[in-house]
Amino acid sequence: MIVKINSSLLDSVMESKVYRVFNDEKNDERYIFDEDNEKVLFDSMIFNYELI
């Protein structure tokens, strides 16, 4: 899934940038890599986004 971040509560995830969301079925979680190349859980409580 590809998303454009409209707002974020994290400083390391930039607004208006496009991110790929990875789906980890084994651990039942979704995540992205932030600007520091750190794995960040993808949660709608943290991000406001739109699908691209």
N, C-alpha and C positions, 0 to 999 in steps of 0.2 A: 504494500500500500504506500502511496506517495501522498504527503500532506504539506500544506503551507501553513505555517504557524502564524496565527493572528495575534495571540498574546500568550505570554508564558510567565509563570511565577519563578522560573529559574533564570539566573543571569547568563548561564552557559548555553541557553537555547534562544537563538535570536528571532525576533519577530520579523515577519515577511520573508523568511528563508524557507526553502523547501527541504524536507527531510524524508528519508525512506524509513518506514516502520517495519521492523523485523518481527516475525512471529515465532516465538519459541514454544512450540507445542509441548515439548518434554516438560518444561517448567511452568507451562500455562501462563505465559506473560508476553507482552509486547514491549519493544524497546526501540530507541533511536540512539544514534551516536551524536553527542553534542559538539560544540565548537572546539572542545579540548580533546576530542576523540574518546570521551568517556561514555560508557553505556549508561543510559538513563531510561528508567521505566516510562513507558508511554501511558499516561493516565489523563482522562478528560477532566479530572479535577485540577490538574496542573496546567494543561494546555487548552487553549481555544484554537481550533484548527479547521481547515476545510480540505476536503479530499480533492486531489488533482487527478 
